[in-house]
């Protein structure tokens, strides 16, 4: 059996008395897409930040192709190498883009930093074409771009360093539905063209249904359910997963089911606390 692209084992992270991440483990294979869903405070974003290296775990480890990623990368060369392995795309790209720098120059600076020996021009053209940005958008500043175009720039910048894992933290949450669909189709195309693995952090079950193979459901820092996305969404086993699904409007949706699901979850958690 081939070694997992990404292997996360026994992650723990506390903030004071809060167990933000409590014994979280999962694997992501090459070319696969794994979703992590949960409400606010579930620990999904903290888990993602540990994987990327923006947070340190109190315990546990993250491996990429079998090699442990150090919690803190020391030295410029090691930091650059670590960044090339795992990249992250955030919910609001506007905050992560220099307002004075065009899309083309963002890519040029990224390539010069990570691959100083290469001519960046051919790769810039390739990246812009890959994410569907034309010449006008490439020369524009972030404030002159739409939300979808800015997210394409952010994805192109992440892909520029040739990562093995791309972490997407609510990467389409701030976009309207039509633009969401464009970005998700773009990510599906990239996945077909490359061996990259995706880690999707989201609260949107519609997104994970479209773009992930495997799914983790987190609550209070712990994984409460995991399995193939289609199985988890079709036949959820945990009351919290059922609550998430019952909270999503759909044809024939009964809002009354939310209250029933909340009650079922409360009973389950009280039983767990006393068992």
C-alpha positions as CSV (number, residue, x, y, z in Angstrom):
1,X,0.0,0.0,0.0
2,X,1.5,3.4,-1.0
3,X,2.4,5.8,1.8
4,X,-0.1,8.5,2.6
5,X,0.6,11.9,1.2
6,X,-0.4,13.6,4.5
7,X,-0.6,11.7,7.8
8,X,-1.9,13.5,10.9
9,X,-1.6,11.6,14.2
10,X,-2.9,12.4,17.6
11,X,-3.0,16.2,17.4
12,X,-3.7,18.1,20.6
13,X,-3.9,21.8,21.1
14,X,-5.2,23.7,24.1
15,X,-5.8,27.4,24.7
16,X,-6.0,27.8,28.5
17,X,-8.8,25.4,29.5
18,X,-10.2,25.0,26.0
19,X,-9.3,21.8,24.1
20,X,-9.3,23.3,20.6
21,X,-7.9,20.1,19.1
22,X,-8.3,16.9,21.0
23,X,-6.6,13.7,19.6
24,X,-7.3,14.4,15.9
25,X,-5.9,11.9,13.3
26,X,-6.5,11.4,9.6
27,X,-4.7,10.6,6.3
28,X,-4.8,12.2,2.9
29,X,-3.7,10.3,-0.1
30,X,-2.1,11.7,-3.3
31,X,-4.7,13.2,-5.6
32,X,-7.4,12.8,-2.9
33,X,-9.7,15.4,-1.3
34,X,-10.6,15.3,2.4
35,X,-13.2,17.6,4.0
36,X,-13.3,18.7,7.6
37,X,-16.7,20.1,8.7
38,X,-18.0,21.5,11.9
39,X,-19.5,24.6,13.5
40,X,-17.7,27.6,14.9
41,X,-15.3,26.4,17.6
42,X,-15.2,22.8,16.4
43,X,-11.4,23.0,16.0
44,X,-11.3,22.5,12.2
45,X,-9.4,25.7,11.5
46,X,-6.9,25.2,14.3
47,X,-6.3,21.7,12.9
48,X,-5.6,23.2,9.5
49,X,-3.3,25.8,10.9
50,X,-1.3,23.1,12.6
51,X,-1.0,21.2,9.4
52,X,0.3,24.3,7.5
53,X,2.6,25.3,10.4
54,X,0.9,28.5,11.5
55,X,0.1,26.9,14.9
56,X,2.2,24.4,17.0
57,X,0.5,21.3,18.4
58,X,1.0,20.5,22.1
59,X,1.2,16.8,21.1
60,X,1.0,14.7,17.9
61,X,2.7,15.0,14.6
62,X,2.1,15.8,10.9
63,X,3.9,13.8,8.2
64,X,4.2,14.6,4.5
65,X,5.2,11.6,2.5
66,X,6.4,9.9,5.7
67,X,8.6,12.7,6.9
68,X,7.7,14.6,10.0
69,X,7.0,18.3,9.5
70,X,8.8,20.2,12.3
71,X,6.5,22.4,14.5
72,X,8.9,25.3,13.8
73,X,11.0,25.5,10.7
74,X,14.3,27.3,11.4
75,X,16.4,28.9,8.7
76,X,15.3,30.4,5.5
77,X,15.9,27.3,3.4
78,X,13.9,25.0,5.7
79,X,11.1,27.5,5.9
80,X,10.9,27.7,2.1
81,X,11.0,23.9,1.8
82,X,8.3,23.6,4.3
83,X,6.1,26.1,2.6
84,X,6.5,24.4,-0.7
85,X,5.1,21.1,0.8
86,X,1.9,22.6,2.2
87,X,0.1,25.8,1.1
88,X,-3.0,27.4,2.3
89,X,-5.8,29.4,0.7
90,X,-7.8,31.6,3.0
91,X,-11.4,32.7,3.0
92,X,-10.7,36.4,2.2
93,X,-7.8,36.6,-0.2
94,X,-7.9,40.4,-0.1
95,X,-6.3,40.4,3.3
96,X,-3.5,38.2,2.2
97,X,-2.7,40.1,-1.0
98,X,-0.5,43.2,-1.1
99,X,-2.9,46.0,-2.2
100,X,-0.1,47.7,-4.2
101,X,0.9,44.6,-6.1
102,X,-0.7,43.2,-9.3
103,X,-1.6,39.6,-9.8
104,X,1.3,39.1,-12.2
105,X,3.8,40.7,-9.8
106,X,2.5,38.6,-6.9
107,X,3.4,35.5,-8.9
108,X,6.7,36.9,-10.0
109,X,7.7,37.6,-6.4
110,X,6.6,34.2,-5.2
111,X,8.6,32.4,-8.0
112,X,11.7,34.4,-7.4
113,X,11.6,33.7,-3.7
114,X,11.2,29.9,-4.1
115,X,12.9,29.3,-7.5
116,X,15.4,32.1,-7.9
117,X,17.3,30.2,-10.6
118,X,14.3,29.9,-13.0
119,X,12.9,32.4,-15.5
120,X,9.5,33.2,-14.0
121,X,7.8,34.4,-17.2
122,X,6.8,31.1,-18.7
123,X,5.5,29.8,-15.3
124,X,3.6,33.0,-14.7
125,X,1.8,32.6,-18.0
126,X,1.1,28.9,-17.2
127,X,-0.3,29.7,-13.8
128,X,-2.5,32.5,-15.1
129,X,-3.9,30.3,-17.8
130,X,-4.4,27.4,-15.3
131,X,-6.6,29.6,-13.0
132,X,-8.4,31.4,-15.9
133,X,-7.0,34.9,-15.5
134,X,-6.5,37.0,-18.6
135,X,-4.0,39.7,-19.3
136,X,-6.2,42.5,-17.9
137,X,-6.8,40.8,-14.6
138,X,-3.1,39.9,-14.4
139,X,-2.1,43.6,-14.5
140,X,-4.8,44.7,-12.1
141,X,-4.4,45.5,-8.4
142,X,-6.5,43.5,-5.9
143,X,-9.0,46.3,-5.4
144,X,-9.7,46.3,-9.1
145,X,-10.6,42.6,-9.1
146,X,-13.8,40.8,-8.2
147,X,-13.9,38.4,-5.3
148,X,-13.7,35.4,-7.6
149,X,-10.7,36.9,-9.4
150,X,-8.9,37.6,-6.2
151,X,-9.4,34.0,-5.1
152,X,-8.0,32.8,-8.4
153,X,-4.9,34.9,-7.7
154,X,-4.6,33.3,-4.3
155,X,-4.9,29.8,-5.7
156,X,-2.3,30.6,-8.4
157,X,0.1,32.0,-5.8
158,X,-0.3,28.8,-3.8
159,X,0.2,26.6,-6.8
160,X,3.3,28.6,-7.9
161,X,5.4,26.9,-5.2
162,X,4.3,23.4,-6.4
163,X,2.8,22.2,-3.1
164,X,1.9,18.6,-2.4
165,X,-1.0,19.6,-0.2
166,X,-3.3,22.5,-0.6
167,X,-5.3,23.5,2.5
168,X,-8.5,25.5,1.7
169,X,-9.9,27.2,4.7
170,X,-13.5,28.3,3.9
171,X,-12.0,29.3,0.5
172,X,-15.4,29.8,-1.2
173,X,-17.5,30.9,1.8
174,X,-17.3,34.6,0.9
175,X,-18.2,34.2,-2.7
176,X,-21.7,34.2,-4.3
177,X,-23.1,30.9,-5.5
178,X,-22.2,31.3,-9.2
179,X,-18.6,32.3,-8.4
180,X,-18.3,29.4,-5.9
181,X,-19.2,27.0,-8.7
182,X,-16.5,28.5,-10.9
183,X,-13.8,28.2,-8.2
184,X,-14.9,24.6,-7.3
185,X,-14.8,23.6,-11.0
186,X,-11.3,25.2,-11.2
187,X,-10.1,23.2,-8.2
188,X,-11.6,20.0,-9.7
189,X,-9.7,20.7,-13.0
190,X,-6.4,21.3,-11.1
191,X,-6.9,18.1,-9.2
192,X,-7.3,16.2,-12.5
193,X,-4.1,17.7,-13.9
194,X,-1.8,17.3,-10.9
195,X,-1.2,14.8,-8.0
196,X,-2.0,17.5,-5.4
197,X,-4.1,16.6,-2.3
198,X,-6.8,18.9,-1.0
199,X,-7.8,19.5,2.6
200,X,-11.1,21.4,2.6
201,X,-12.0,23.2,5.8
202,X,-15.6,24.3,5.6
203,X,-19.0,24.5,7.3
204,X,-20.8,24.1,4.0
205,X,-22.0,20.5,3.4
206,X,-22.8,21.4,-0.2
207,X,-19.1,22.1,-0.9
208,X,-17.9,18.9,0.7
209,X,-20.5,16.9,-1.2
210,X,-19.2,18.3,-4.5
211,X,-15.4,18.2,-4.0
212,X,-14.3,15.7,-1.3
213,X,-13.9,11.9,-1.2
214,X,-13.5,11.5,2.5
215,X,-15.1,13.5,5.4
216,X,-14.3,14.3,9.0
217,X,-16.9,15.8,11.3
218,X,-15.5,17.8,14.2
219,X,-17.2,19.0,17.4
220,X,-15.5,20.5,20.4
221,X,-12.1,19.7,19.1
222,X,-12.8,16.0,18.5
223,X,-13.6,13.9,15.4
224,X,-17.1,12.6,16.0
225,X,-17.6,10.9,12.6
226,X,-15.4,10.0,9.6
227,X,-15.7,8.1,6.4
228,X,-16.4,8.4,2.7
229,X,-18.2,11.6,2.0
230,X,-21.1,9.9,0.3
231,X,-21.6,7.5,3.1
232,X,-21.4,10.1,5.9
233,X,-23.9,12.4,4.2
234,X,-26.3,9.6,3.1
235,X,-26.4,7.8,6.4
236,X,-24.9,9.9,9.3
237,X,-24.2,7.9,12.4
238,X,-23.5,10.7,14.9
239,X,-26.3,13.0,16.2
240,X,-24.1,16.1,15.5
241,X,-23.7,15.1,11.9
242,X,-27.5,14.6,11.6
243,X,-28.0,18.1,13.2
244,X,-25.7,19.6,10.6
245,X,-27.6,17.9,7.8
246,X,-31.0,18.8,9.2
247,X,-29.9,22.5,9.4
248,X,-29.4,22.7,5.6
249,X,-32.5,23.8,3.7
250,X,-33.5,21.4,0.9
251,X,-36.6,20.3,-1.0
252,X,-39.1,18.9,1.6
253,X,-37.0,20.4,4.4
254,X,-38.7,20.4,7.8
255,X,-37.3,23.1,10.1
256,X,-38.8,21.2,13.0
257,X,-36.2,18.5,12.6
258,X,-33.5,20.9,13.8
259,X,-35.1,21.1,17.3
260,X,-35.4,17.3,17.3
261,X,-31.8,16.8,16.2
262,X,-30.6,19.2,18.9
263,X,-32.5,17.3,21.5
264,X,-31.1,14.0,20.2
265,X,-27.5,15.5,20.4
266,X,-28.0,16.8,23.9
267,X,-29.2,13.4,25.1
268,X,-26.3,11.7,23.4
269,X,-23.8,14.0,25.0
270,X,-25.3,13.7,28.5
271,X,-25.2,9.9,28.1
272,X,-21.5,10.2,27.1
273,X,-20.7,12.4,30.0
274,X,-22.1,9.9,32.5
275,X,-21.0,6.7,30.9
